[in-house]
């Protein structure tokens, strides 16, 4: 294995590994779920709903649709 300028080992594919081979990496959705579970319900209530209906508005400037 080659060592990068940061001192971490890298494989031939260019992916760096900084832990032991026995360490299992967690999927991103598990990390997001863990962080989301730490947010109080009062804060989740402030998140606007129906934004997925209007994604074209935010990406392309299309007219707003009611949720």
PDB file of N, CA, C, O and CB in Angstrom:
ATOM      1  N   UNK A   1       0.824  -1.180   0.000  1.00  0.00           N
ATOM      2  CA  UNK A   1       0.000   0.000   0.000  1.00  0.00           C
ATOM      3  C   UNK A   1       0.868   1.242   0.000  1.00  0.00           C
ATOM      4  O   UNK A   1       1.935   1.274   0.614  1.00  0.00           O
ATOM      5  CB  UNK A   1      -0.938  -0.002   1.194  1.00  0.00           C
ATOM      6  N   UNK A   2       0.401   2.254  -0.691  1.00  0.00           N
ATOM      7  CA  UNK A   2       1.118   3.514  -0.731  1.00  0.00           C
ATOM      8  C   UNK A   2       0.636   4.417   0.389  1.00  0.00           C
ATOM      9  O   UNK A   2      -0.503   4.297   0.840  1.00  0.00           O
ATOM     10  CB  UNK A   2       0.943   4.199  -2.091  1.00  0.00           C
ATOM     11  N   UNK A   3       1.494   5.318   0.839  1.00  0.00           N
ATOM     12  CA  UNK A   3       1.121   6.269   1.869  1.00  0.00           C
ATOM     13  C   UNK A   3       0.970   7.632   1.228  1.00  0.00           C
ATOM     14  O   UNK A   3       1.855   8.086   0.502  1.00  0.00           O
ATOM     15  CB  UNK A   3       2.163   6.303   3.013  1.00  0.00           C
ATOM     16  N   UNK A   4      -0.158   8.291   1.495  1.00  0.00           N
ATOM     17  CA  UNK A   4      -0.408   9.613   0.924  1.00  0.00           C
ATOM     18  C   UNK A   4       0.319  10.673   1.736  1.00  0.00           C
ATOM     19  O   UNK A   4       0.939  10.366   2.755  1.00  0.00           O
ATOM     20  CB  UNK A   4      -1.920   9.914   0.876  1.00  0.00           C
ATOM     21  N   UNK A   5       0.243  11.928   1.283  1.00  0.00           N
ATOM     22  CA  UNK A   5       0.910  13.023   1.973  1.00  0.00           C
ATOM     23  C   UNK A   5       0.317  13.276   3.349  1.00  0.00           C
ATOM     24  O   UNK A   5       0.965  13.889   4.198  1.00  0.00           O
ATOM     25  CB  UNK A   5       0.833  14.281   1.145  1.00  0.00           C
ATOM     26  N   UNK A   6      -0.916  12.809   3.582  1.00  0.00           N
ATOM     27  CA  UNK A   6      -1.543  12.986   4.897  1.00  0.00           C
ATOM     28  C   UNK A   6      -1.141  11.882   5.862  1.00  0.00           C
ATOM     29  O   UNK A   6      -1.497  11.925   7.039  1.00  0.00           O
ATOM     30  CB  UNK A   6      -3.062  13.022   4.760  1.00  0.00           C
ATOM     31  N   UNK A   7      -0.402  10.896   5.372  1.00  0.00           N
ATOM     32  CA  UNK A   7       0.041   9.815   6.229  1.00  0.00           C
ATOM     33  C   UNK A   7      -0.920   8.651   6.283  1.00  0.00           C
ATOM     34  O   UNK A   7      -0.672   7.687   7.008  1.00  0.00           O
ATOM     35  CB  UNK A   7       0.266  10.324   7.594  1.00  0.00           C
ATOM     36  N   UNK A   8      -2.020   8.709   5.533  1.00  0.00           N
ATOM     37  CA  UNK A   8      -2.971   7.615   5.524  1.00  0.00           C
ATOM     38  C   UNK A   8      -2.614   6.636   4.413  1.00  0.00           C
ATOM     39  O   UNK A   8      -2.040   7.011   3.390  1.00  0.00           O
ATOM     40  CB  UNK A   8      -4.409   8.142   5.350  1.00  0.00           C
ATOM     41  N   UNK A   9      -2.963   5.389   4.636  1.00  0.00           N
ATOM     42  CA  UNK A   9      -2.727   4.379   3.623  1.00  0.00           C
ATOM     43  C   UNK A   9      -3.773   4.470   2.531  1.00  0.00           C
ATOM     44  O   UNK A   9      -4.935   4.769   2.807  1.00  0.00           O
ATOM     45  CB  UNK A   9      -2.724   2.989   4.241  1.00  0.00           C
ATOM     46  N   UNK A  10      -3.374   4.217   1.294  1.00  0.00           N
ATOM     47  CA  UNK A  10      -4.343   4.201   0.204  1.00  0.00           C
ATOM     48  C   UNK A  10      -4.115   2.942  -0.616  1.00  0.00           C
ATOM     49  O   UNK A  10      -3.002   2.421  -0.689  1.00  0.00           O
ATOM     50  CB  UNK A  10      -4.225   5.480  -0.685  1.00  0.00           C
ATOM     51  N   UNK A  11      -5.179   2.470  -1.225  1.00  0.00           N
ATOM     52  CA  UNK A  11      -5.109   1.274  -2.039  1.00  0.00           C
ATOM     53  C   UNK A  11      -4.867   1.667  -3.485  1.00  0.00           C
ATOM     54  O   UNK A  11      -4.788   2.853  -3.803  1.00  0.00           O
ATOM     55  CB  UNK A  11      -6.394   0.438  -1.903  1.00  0.00           C
ATOM     56  N   UNK A  12      -4.750   0.695  -4.350  1.00  0.00           N
ATOM     57  CA  UNK A  12      -4.520   0.951  -5.767  1.00  0.00           C
ATOM     58  C   UNK A  12      -5.699   1.687  -6.399  1.00  0.00           C
ATOM     59  O   UNK A  12      -5.523   2.385  -7.398  1.00  0.00           O
ATOM     60  CB  UNK A  12      -4.266  -0.361  -6.505  1.00  0.00           C
ATOM     61  N   UNK A  13      -6.885   1.545  -5.838  1.00  0.00           N
ATOM     62  CA  UNK A  13      -8.056   2.220  -6.398  1.00  0.00           C
ATOM     63  C   UNK A  13      -8.125   3.679  -5.983  1.00  0.00           C
ATOM     64  O   UNK A  13      -8.992   4.406  -6.468  1.00  0.00           O
ATOM     65  CB  UNK A  13      -9.323   1.508  -5.972  1.00  0.00           C
ATOM     66  N   UNK A  14      -7.245   4.131  -5.106  1.00  0.00           N
ATOM     67  CA  UNK A  14      -7.232   5.514  -4.675  1.00  0.00           C
ATOM     68  C   UNK A  14      -8.060   5.765  -3.426  1.00  0.00           C
ATOM     69  O   UNK A  14      -8.072   6.881  -2.907  1.00  0.00           O
ATOM     70  CB  UNK A  14      -7.721   6.381  -5.774  1.00  0.00           C
ATOM     71  N   UNK A  15      -8.748   4.748  -2.938  1.00  0.00           N
ATOM     72  CA  UNK A  15      -9.558   4.902  -1.726  1.00  0.00           C
ATOM     73  C   UNK A  15      -8.651   4.804  -0.519  1.00  0.00           C
ATOM     74  O   UNK A  15      -7.808   3.912  -0.429  1.00  0.00           O
ATOM     75  CB  UNK A  15     -10.685   3.833  -1.655  1.00  0.00           C
ATOM     76  N   UNK A  16      -8.832   5.729   0.410  1.00  0.00           N
ATOM     77  CA  UNK A  16      -8.000   5.730   1.605  1.00  0.00           C
ATOM     78  C   UNK A  16      -8.658   4.947   2.722  1.00  0.00           C
ATOM     79  O   UNK A  16      -9.881   4.952   2.862  1.00  0.00           O
ATOM     80  CB  UNK A  16      -7.717   7.154   2.060  1.00  0.00           C
ATOM     81  N   UNK A  17      -7.852   4.286   3.502  1.00  0.00           N
ATOM     82  CA  UNK A  17      -8.367   3.589   4.672  1.00  0.00           C
ATOM     83  C   UNK A  17      -7.601   4.081   5.880  1.00  0.00           C
ATOM     84  O   UNK A  17      -6.373   4.156   5.857  1.00  0.00           O
ATOM     85  CB  UNK A  17      -8.246   2.044   4.520  1.00  0.00           C
ATOM     86  N   UNK A  18      -8.324   4.416   6.935  1.00  0.00           N
ATOM     87  CA  UNK A  18      -7.661   4.939   8.121  1.00  0.00           C
ATOM     88  C   UNK A  18      -7.878   4.061   9.344  1.00  0.00           C
ATOM     89  O   UNK A  18      -7.298   4.320  10.398  1.00  0.00           O
ATOM     90  CB  UNK A  18      -8.148   6.334   8.407  1.00  0.00           C
ATOM     91  N   UNK A  19      -8.708   3.023   9.221  1.00  0.00           N
ATOM     92  CA  UNK A  19      -8.991   2.157  10.357  1.00  0.00           C
ATOM     93  C   UNK A  19      -8.397   0.780  10.164  1.00  0.00           C
ATOM     94  O   UNK A  19      -7.703   0.501   9.186  1.00  0.00           O
ATOM     95  CB  UNK A  19     -10.481   2.048  10.579  1.00  0.00           C
ATOM     96  N   UNK A  20      -8.691  -0.064  11.125  1.00  0.00           N
ATOM     97  CA  UNK A  20      -8.210  -1.428  11.044  1.00  0.00           C
ATOM     98  C   UNK A  20      -9.055  -2.204  10.047  1.00  0.00           C
ATOM     99  O   UNK A  20     -10.193  -1.814   9.784  1.00  0.00           O
ATOM    100  CB  UNK A  20      -8.236  -2.102  12.426  1.00  0.00           C
ATOM    101  N   UNK A  21      -8.536  -3.292   9.480  1.00  0.00           N
ATOM    102  CA  UNK A  21      -9.303  -4.090   8.520  1.00  0.00           C
ATOM    103  C   UNK A  21     -10.555  -4.705   9.135  1.00  0.00           C
ATOM    104  O   UNK A  21     -11.501  -5.022   8.414  1.00  0.00           O
ATOM    105  CB  UNK A  21      -8.432  -5.185   7.949  1.00  0.00           C
ATOM    106  N   UNK A  22     -10.576  -4.880  10.460  1.00  0.00           N
ATOM    107  CA  UNK A  22     -11.729  -5.468  11.126  1.00  0.00           C
ATOM    108  C   UNK A  22     -12.855  -4.453  11.349  1.00  0.00           C
ATOM    109  O   UNK A  22     -13.980  -4.835  11.668  1.00  0.00           O
ATOM    110  CB  UNK A  22     -11.305  -6.065  12.453  1.00  0.00           C
ATOM    111  N   UNK A  23     -12.554  -3.161  11.181  1.00  0.00           N
ATOM    112  CA  UNK A  23     -13.549  -2.111  11.403  1.00  0.00           C
ATOM    113  C   UNK A  23     -14.550  -2.109  10.248  1.00  0.00           C
ATOM    114  O   UNK A  23     -14.162  -2.042   9.082  1.00  0.00           O
ATOM    115  CB  UNK A  23     -12.867  -0.717  11.542  1.00  0.00           C
ATOM    116  N   UNK A  24     -15.841  -2.183  10.583  1.00  0.00           N
ATOM    117  CA  UNK A  24     -16.897  -2.202   9.584  1.00  0.00           C
ATOM    118  C   UNK A  24     -17.424  -0.780   9.415  1.00  0.00           C
ATOM    119  O   UNK A  24     -17.748  -0.113  10.398  1.00  0.00           O
ATOM    120  CB  UNK A  24     -18.041  -3.184   9.988  1.00  0.00           C
ATOM    121  N   UNK A  25     -17.507  -0.320   8.170  1.00  0.00           N
ATOM    122  CA  UNK A  25     -18.038   1.008   7.909  1.00  0.00           C
ATOM    123  C   UNK A  25     -19.551   0.951   7.902  1.00  0.00           C
ATOM    124  O   UNK A  25     -20.142   0.024   7.348  1.00  0.00           O
ATOM    125  CB  UNK A  25     -17.507   1.567   6.576  1.00  0.00           C
ATOM    126  N   UNK A  26     -20.182   1.951   8.523  1.00  0.00           N
ATOM    127  CA  UNK A  26     -21.639   2.009   8.602  1.00  0.00           C
ATOM    128  C   UNK A  26     -22.201   2.678   7.356  1.00  0.00           C
ATOM    129  O   UNK A  26     -21.572   3.580   6.804  1.00  0.00           O
ATOM    130  CB  UNK A  26     -22.089   2.763   9.870  1.00  0.00           C
ATOM    131  N   UNK A  27     -23.376   2.249   6.905  1.00  0.00           N
ATOM    132  CA  UNK A  27     -24.008   2.906   5.762  1.00  0.00           C
ATOM    133  C   UNK A  27     -24.418   4.335   6.121  1.00  0.00           C
ATOM    134  O   UNK A  27     -24.708   4.631   7.280  1.00  0.00           O
ATOM    135  CB  UNK A  27     -25.234   2.101   5.287  1.00  0.00           C
ATOM    136  N   UNK A  28     -24.441   5.212   5.125  1.00  0.00           N
ATOM    137  CA  UNK A  28     -24.750   6.619   5.359  1.00  0.00           C
ATOM    138  C   UNK A  28     -26.140   6.790   5.948  1.00  0.00           C
ATOM    139  O   UNK A  28     -26.341   7.663   6.792  1.00  0.00           O
ATOM    140  CB  UNK A  28     -24.634   7.409   4.064  1.00  0.00           C
ATOM    141  N   UNK A  29     -27.110   5.974   5.522  1.00  0.00           N
ATOM    142  CA  UNK A  29     -28.468   6.140   6.053  1.00  0.00           C
ATOM    143  C   UNK A  29     -28.528   5.818   7.542  1.00  0.00           C
ATOM    144  O   UNK A  29     -29.366   6.372   8.254  1.00  0.00           O
ATOM    145  CB  UNK A  29     -29.450   5.247   5.288  1.00  0.00           C
ATOM    146  N   UNK A  30     -27.671   4.949   8.020  1.00  0.00           N
ATOM    147  CA  UNK A  30     -27.635   4.651   9.453  1.00  0.00           C
ATOM    148  C   UNK A  30     -27.082   5.846  10.226  1.00  0.00           C
ATOM    149  O   UNK A  30     -27.544   6.145  11.327  1.00  0.00           O
ATOM    150  CB  UNK A  30     -26.781   3.391   9.728  1.00  0.00           C
ATOM    151  N   UNK A  31     -26.103   6.521   9.654  1.00  0.00           N
ATOM    152  CA  UNK A  31     -25.530   7.707  10.289  1.00  0.00           C
ATOM    153  C   UNK A  31     -26.555   8.836  10.306  1.00  0.00           C
ATOM    154  O   UNK A  31     -26.711   9.517  11.320  1.00  0.00           O
ATOM    155  CB  UNK A  31     -24.245   8.154   9.555  1.00  0.00           C
ATOM    156  N   UNK A  32     -27.259   9.042   9.182  1.00  0.00           N
ATOM    157  CA  UNK A  32     -28.285  10.087   9.099  1.00  0.00           C
ATOM    158  C   UNK A  32     -29.412   9.807  10.084  1.00  0.00           C
ATOM    159  O   UNK A  32     -29.886  10.723  10.756  1.00  0.00           O
ATOM    160  CB  UNK A  32     -28.844  10.189   7.665  1.00  0.00           C
ATOM    161  N   UNK A  33     -29.844   8.560  10.180  1.00  0.00           N
ATOM    162  CA  UNK A  33     -30.914   8.201  11.115  1.00  0.00           C
ATOM    163  C   UNK A  33     -30.492   8.457  12.560  1.00  0.00           C
ATOM    164  O   UNK A  33     -31.295   8.909  13.375  1.00  0.00           O
ATOM    165  CB  UNK A  33     -31.309   6.729  10.937  1.00  0.00           C
ATOM    166  N   UNK A  34     -29.243   8.169  12.870  1.00  0.00           N
ATOM    167  CA  UNK A  34     -28.739   8.396  14.225  1.00  0.00           C
ATOM    168  C   UNK A  34     -28.714   9.890  14.552  1.00  0.00           C
ATOM    169  O   UNK A  34     -29.104  10.290  15.649  1.00  0.00           O
ATOM    170  CB  UNK A  34     -27.329   7.795  14.383  1.00  0.00           C
ATOM    171  N   UNK A  35     -28.265  10.704  13.618  1.00  0.00           N
ATOM    172  CA  UNK A  35     -28.237  12.154  13.828  1.00  0.00           C
ATOM    173  C   UNK A  35     -29.658  12.696  13.921  1.00  0.00           C
ATOM    174  O   UNK A  35     -29.949  13.534  14.775  1.00  0.00           O
ATOM    175  CB  UNK A  35     -27.466  12.861  12.688  1.00  0.00           C
ATOM    176  N   UNK A  36     -30.553  12.218  13.039  1.00  0.00           N
ATOM    177  CA  UNK A  36     -31.944  12.666  13.058  1.00  0.00           C
ATOM    178  C   UNK A  36     -32.653  12.329  14.356  1.00  0.00           C
ATOM    179  O   UNK A  36     -33.533  13.069  14.794  1.00  0.00           O
ATOM    180  CB  UNK A  36     -32.692  12.059  11.909  1.00  0.00           C
ATOM    181  N   UNK A  37     -32.281  11.226  14.970  1.00  0.00           N
ATOM    182  CA  UNK A  37     -32.905  10.817  16.231  1.00  0.00           C
ATOM    183  C   UNK A  37     -32.515  11.753  17.373  1.00  0.00           C
ATOM    184  O   UNK A  37     -33.200  11.801  18.395  1.00  0.00           O
ATOM    185  CB  UNK A  37     -32.511   9.378  16.578  1.00  0.00           C
ATOM    186  N   UNK A  38     -31.426  12.491  17.206  1.00  0.00           N
ATOM    187  CA  UNK A  38     -30.970  13.418  18.237  1.00  0.00           C
ATOM    188  C   UNK A  38     -31.692  14.764  18.172  1.00  0.00           C
ATOM    189  O   UNK A  38     -31.607  15.555  19.111  1.00  0.00           O
ATOM    190  CB  UNK A  38     -29.478  13.632  18.111  1.00  0.00           C
ATOM    191  N   UNK A  39     -32.401  15.031  17.070  1.00  0.00           N
ATOM    192  CA  UNK A  39     -33.108  16.304  16.893  1.00  0.00           C
ATOM    193  C   UNK A  39     -34.449  16.225  17.625  1.00  0.00           C
ATOM    194  O   UNK A  39     -35.193  15.261  17.443  1.00  0.00           O
ATOM    195  CB  UNK A  39     -33.319  16.630  15.369  1.00  0.00           C
ATOM    196  N   UNK A  40     -34.764  17.223  18.445  1.00  0.00           N
ATOM    197  CA  UNK A  40     -36.040  17.207  19.176  1.00  0.00           C
ATOM    198  C   UNK A  40     -37.237  17.310  18.228  1.00  0.00           C
ATOM    199  O   UNK A  40     -37.130  17.885  17.145  1.00  0.00           O
ATOM    200  CB  UNK A  40     -36.082  18.357  20.191  1.00  0.00           C
ATOM    201  N   UNK A  41     -38.376  16.749  18.641  1.00  0.00           N
ATOM    202  CA  UNK A  41     -39.595  16.772  17.826  1.00  0.00           C
ATOM    203  C   UNK A  41     -40.043  18.200  17.510  1.00  0.00           C
ATOM    204  O   UNK A  41     -40.618  18.444  16.449  1.00  0.00           O
ATOM    205  CB  UNK A  41     -40.718  16.025  18.543  1.00  0.00           C
ATOM    206  N   UNK A  42     -39.787  19.144  18.419  1.00  0.00           N
ATOM    207  CA  UNK A  42     -40.171  20.537  18.187  1.00  0.00           C
ATOM    208  C   UNK A  42     -39.452  21.106  16.963  1.00  0.00           C
ATOM    209  O   UNK A  42     -40.025  21.894  16.211  1.00  0.00           O
ATOM    210  CB  UNK A  42     -39.861  21.392  19.427  1.00  0.00           C
ATOM    211  N   UNK A  43     -38.197  20.704  16.769  1.00  0.00           N
ATOM    212  CA  UNK A  43     -37.432  21.184  15.614  1.00  0.00           C
ATOM    213  C   UNK A  43     -37.911  20.524  14.330  1.00  0.00           C
ATOM    214  O   UNK A  43     -37.975  21.179  13.290  1.00  0.00           O
ATOM    215  CB  UNK A  43     -35.935  20.919  15.813  1.00  0.00           C
ATOM    216  N   UNK A  44     -38.251  19.229  14.384  1.00  0.00           N
ATOM    217  CA  UNK A  44     -38.772  18.552  13.195  1.00  0.00           C
ATOM    218  C   UNK A  44     -40.093  19.181  12.755  1.00  0.00           C
ATOM    219  O   UNK A  44     -40.399  19.211  11.563  1.00  0.00           O
ATOM    220  CB  UNK A  44     -38.964  17.045  13.471  1.00  0.00           C
ATOM    221  N   UNK A  45     -40.879  19.686  13.717  1.00  0.00           N
ATOM    222  CA  UNK A  45     -42.156  20.319  13.387  1.00  0.00           C
ATOM    223  C   UNK A  45     -41.962  21.604  12.594  1.00  0.00           C
ATOM    224  O   UNK A  45     -42.882  22.031  11.896  1.00  0.00           O
ATOM    225  CB  UNK A  45     -42.942  20.611  14.658  1.00  0.00           C
ATOM    226  N   UNK A  46     -40.800  22.229  12.678  1.00  0.00           N
ATOM    227  CA  UNK A  46     -40.506  23.467  11.951  1.00  0.00           C
ATOM    228  C   UNK A  46     -40.119  23.223  10.492  1.00  0.00           C
ATOM    229  O   UNK A  46     -40.117  24.157   9.690  1.00  0.00           O
ATOM    230  CB  UNK A  46     -39.392  24.216  12.648  1.00  0.00           C
ATOM    231  N   UNK A  47     -39.798  21.997  10.148  1.00  0.00           N
ATOM    232  CA  UNK A  47     -39.378  21.680   8.778  1.00  0.00           C
ATOM    233  C   UNK A  47     -40.595  21.766   7.865  1.00  0.00           C
ATOM    234  O   UNK A  47     -41.612  21.127   8.137  1.00  0.00           O
ATOM    235  CB  UNK A  47     -38.718  20.258   8.697  1.00  0.00           C
ATOM    236  N   UNK A  48     -40.511  22.555   6.773  1.00  0.00           N
ATOM    237  CA  UNK A  48     -41.666  22.696   5.888  1.00  0.00           C
ATOM    238  C   UNK A  48     -42.018  21.376   5.208  1.00  0.00           C
ATOM    239  O   UNK A  48     -41.140  20.582   4.871  1.00  0.00           O
ATOM    240  CB  UNK A  48     -41.395  23.764   4.835  1.00  0.00           C
ATOM    241  N   UNK A  49     -43.313  21.157   5.015  1.00  0.00           N
ATOM    242  CA  UNK A  49     -43.748  19.939   4.332  1.00  0.00           C
ATOM    243  C   UNK A  49     -44.107  20.274   2.886  1.00  0.00           C
ATOM    244  O   UNK A  49     -44.336  21.438   2.558  1.00  0.00           O
ATOM    245  CB  UNK A  49     -44.962  19.290   5.066  1.00  0.00           C
ATOM    246  N   UNK A  50     -44.156  19.284   2.041  1.00  0.00           N
ATOM    247  CA  UNK A  50     -44.557  19.471   0.658  1.00  0.00           C
ATOM    248  C   UNK A  50     -43.471  20.012  -0.245  1.00  0.00           C
ATOM    249  O   UNK A  50     -43.748  20.344  -1.397  1.00  0.00           O
ATOM    250  CB  UNK A  50     -45.711  20.370   0.604  1.00  0.00           C
ATOM    251  N   UNK A  51     -42.251  20.111   0.237  1.00  0.00           N
ATOM    252  CA  UNK A  51     -41.184  20.664  -0.592  1.00  0.00           C
ATOM    253  C   UNK A  51     -40.813  19.740  -1.749  1.00  0.00           C
ATOM    254  O   UNK A  51     -40.331  20.204  -2.783  1.00  0.00           O
ATOM    255  CB  UNK A  51     -39.959  20.938   0.256  1.00  0.00           C
ATOM    256  N   UNK A  52     -41.032  18.446  -1.583  1.00  0.00           N
ATOM    257  CA  UNK A  52     -40.724  17.528  -2.678  1.00  0.00           C
ATOM    258  C   UNK A  52     -41.668  17.737  -3.851  1.00  0.00           C
ATOM    259  O   UNK A  52     -41.312  17.448  -4.993  1.00  0.00           O
ATOM    260  CB  UNK A  52     -40.799  16.081  -2.199  1.00  0.00           C
ATOM    261  N   UNK A  53     -42.877  18.242  -3.576  1.00  0.00           N
ATOM    262  CA  UNK A  53     -43.830  18.530  -4.641  1.00  0.00           C
ATOM    263  C   UNK A  53     -43.325  19.688  -5.492  1.00  0.00           C
ATOM    264  O   UNK A  53     -43.574  19.731  -6.697  1.00  0.00           O
ATOM    265  CB  UNK A  53     -45.220  18.854  -4.058  1.00  0.00           C
ATOM    266  N   UNK A  54     -42.621  20.619  -4.873  1.00  0.00           N
ATOM    267  CA  UNK A  54     -42.172  21.834  -5.546  1.00  0.00           C
ATOM    268  C   UNK A  54     -40.696  21.821  -5.930  1.00  0.00           C
ATOM    269  O   UNK A  54     -40.102  22.885  -6.103  1.00  0.00           O
ATOM    270  CB  UNK A  54     -42.439  23.010  -4.672  1.00  0.00           C
ATOM    271  N   UNK A  55     -40.096  20.654  -6.066  1.00  0.00           N
ATOM    272  CA  UNK A  55     -38.673  20.627  -6.378  1.00  0.00           C
ATOM    273  C   UNK A  55     -38.364  21.299  -7.709  1.00  0.00           C
ATOM    274  O   UNK A  55     -37.294  21.887  -7.868  1.00  0.00           O
ATOM    275  CB  UNK A  55     -38.174  19.201  -6.398  1.00  0.00           C
ATOM    276  N   UNK A  56     -39.280  21.220  -8.663  1.00  0.00           N
ATOM    277  CA  UNK A  56     -39.046  21.877  -9.958  1.00  0.00           C
ATOM    278  C   UNK A  56     -38.992  23.399  -9.803  1.00  0.00           C
ATOM    279  O   UNK A  56     -38.278  24.084 -10.536  1.00  0.00           O
ATOM    280  CB  UNK A  56     -40.150  21.488 -10.966  1.00  0.00           C
ATOM    281  N   UNK A  57     -39.756  23.917  -8.839  1.00  0.00           N
ATOM    282  CA  UNK A  57     -39.737  25.357  -8.594  1.00  0.00           C
ATOM    283  C   UNK A  57     -38.343  25.792  -8.151  1.00  0.00           C
ATOM    284  O   UNK A  57     -37.820  26.804  -8.618  1.00  0.00           O
ATOM    285  CB  UNK A  57     -40.789  25.746  -7.530  1.00  0.00           C
ATOM    286  N   UNK A  58     -37.749  25.020  -7.247  1.00  0.00           N
ATOM    287  CA  UNK A  58     -36.455  25.397  -6.700  1.00  0.00           C
ATOM    288  C   UNK A  58     -35.314  25.119  -7.678  1.00  0.00           C
ATOM    289  O   UNK A  58     -34.307  25.827  -7.675  1.00  0.00           O
ATOM    290  CB  UNK A  58     -36.210  24.659  -5.399  1.00  0.00           C
ATOM    291  N   UNK A  59     -35.468  24.110  -8.498  1.00  0.00           N
ATOM    292  CA  UNK A  59     -34.411  23.786  -9.464  1.00  0.00           C
ATOM    293  C   UNK A  59     -34.519  24.582 -10.760  1.00  0.00           C
ATOM    294  O   UNK A  59     -33.511  25.029 -11.305  1.00  0.00           O
ATOM    295  CB  UNK A  59     -34.445  22.311  -9.781  1.00  0.00           C
ATOM    296  N   UNK A  60     -35.758  24.759 -11.255  1.00  0.00           N
ATOM    297  CA  UNK A  60     -35.937  25.316 -12.593  1.00  0.00           C
ATOM    298  C   UNK A  60     -36.781  26.585 -12.624  1.00  0.00           C
ATOM    299  O   UNK A  60     -36.934  27.176 -13.693  1.00  0.00           O
ATOM    300  CB  UNK A  60     -36.562  24.292 -13.477  1.00  0.00           C
ATOM    301  N   UNK A  61     -37.332  27.026 -11.501  1.00  0.00           N
ATOM    302  CA  UNK A  61     -38.144  28.226 -11.481  1.00  0.00           C
ATOM    303  C   UNK A  61     -39.574  28.015 -11.963  1.00  0.00           C
ATOM    304  O   UNK A  61     -40.239  28.982 -12.335  1.00  0.00           O
ATOM    305  CB  UNK A  61     -37.499  29.265 -12.309  1.00  0.00           C
ATOM    306  N   UNK A  62     -40.058  26.794 -11.966  1.00  0.00           N
ATOM    307  CA  UNK A  62     -41.437  26.490 -12.375  1.00  0.00           C
ATOM    308  C   UNK A  62     -42.427  27.096 -11.370  1.00  0.00           C
ATOM    309  O   UNK A  62     -42.041  27.418 -10.246  1.00  0.00           O
ATOM    310  CB  UNK A  62     -41.652  24.945 -12.488  1.00  0.00           C
ATOM    311  N   UNK A  63     -43.690  27.251 -11.761  1.00  0.00           N
ATOM    312  CA  UNK A  63     -44.706  27.763 -10.822  1.00  0.00           C
ATOM    313  C   UNK A  63     -44.878  26.838  -9.614  1.00  0.00           C
ATOM    314  O   UNK A  63     -44.693  25.625  -9.712  1.00  0.00           O
ATOM    315  CB  UNK A  63     -46.056  27.933 -11.541  1.00  0.00           C
ATOM    316  N   UNK A  64     -45.234  27.435  -8.475  1.00  0.00           N
ATOM    317  CA  UNK A  64     -45.410  26.687  -7.236  1.00  0.00           C
ATOM    318  C   UNK A  64     -46.704  25.874  -7.297  1.00  0.00           C
ATOM    319  O   UNK A  64     -47.727  26.359  -7.779  1.00  0.00           O
ATOM    320  CB  UNK A  64     -45.426  27.643  -6.019  1.00  0.00           C
ATOM    321  N   UNK A  65     -46.651  24.641  -6.810  1.00  0.00           N
ATOM    322  CA  UNK A  65     -47.828  23.764  -6.707  1.00  0.00           C
ATOM    323  C   UNK A  65     -48.217  23.658  -5.239  1.00  0.00           C
ATOM    324  O   UNK A  65     -47.358  23.679  -4.357  1.00  0.00           O
ATOM    325  CB  UNK A  65     -47.543  22.339  -7.316  1.00  0.00           C
ATOM    326  N   UNK A  66     -49.515  23.545  -4.984  1.00  0.00           N
ATOM    327  CA  UNK A  66     -49.966  23.341  -3.607  1.00  0.00           C
ATOM    328  C   UNK A  66     -49.743  21.888  -3.221  1.00  0.00           C
ATOM    329  O   UNK A  66     -49.955  20.977  -4.021  1.00  0.00           O
ATOM    330  CB  UNK A  66     -51.461  23.731  -3.441  1.00  0.00           C
ATOM    331  N   UNK A  67     -49.315  21.689  -1.986  1.00  0.00           N
ATOM    332  CA  UNK A  67     -49.001  20.331  -1.521  1.00  0.00           C
ATOM    333  C   UNK A  67     -50.215  19.522  -1.227  1.00  0.00           C
ATOM    334  O   UNK A  67     -50.103  18.363  -0.829  1.00  0.00           O
ATOM    335  CB  UNK A  67     -48.154  20.379  -0.308  1.00  0.00           C
TER     336      UNK A  67
END
